[in-house]
Amino acid sequence: MQSDPRLNGYLSRALSHELAAVQQYLMQSRLADLWGMADMSARMRADVNEELVHAERLMTRMLELGIPSNATQLPPVRTGRSVEEMLQIDRMLEIEAIRLYEEAAHYCTRIRDSQTQALCADILQDELGHLGELDRMLTEIHTGVMQ
């Protein structure tokens, strides 16, 4: 199968994004642990694991399509100086992912690649869930429920 350069780009960007998220969430998990916030640290660690699953699924699809994995230029980690700032940073990361997966899924529909479209749509749903969770946590901070 001849690989599509634009599809290659979407998959490579998605892989880079997932690995950047792993790095960021892992660093934030450690930071939350240092702040004595075991629950927050565990939640961030669960996000690390979910992002790793996304990366693995993307790599598998790339291998199936004969696309070399190349996610070597990761952006710097942004941890935040408070829980609220950390969640705001993560929210922006998730919004970037949502935009990427929406665009990629739409493109896959146009080129009739149903397998990659289904993968992007599935990961998109996970990212939308992450965004909802972050919004819930930010609301709790603003209403004083979360300390």
Secondary structure, DSSP 4 states (H G I P E B T S, - for coil): -PPPHHHHHHHHHHHHHHHHHHHHHHHHHHHHHHTT-HHHHHHHHHHHHHHHHHHHHHHHHHHHHTPPP----PPPP---SSHHHHHHHHHHHHHHHHHHHHHHHHHHHHTT-HHHHHHHHHHHHHHHHHHHHHHHHHHHHHHTS--
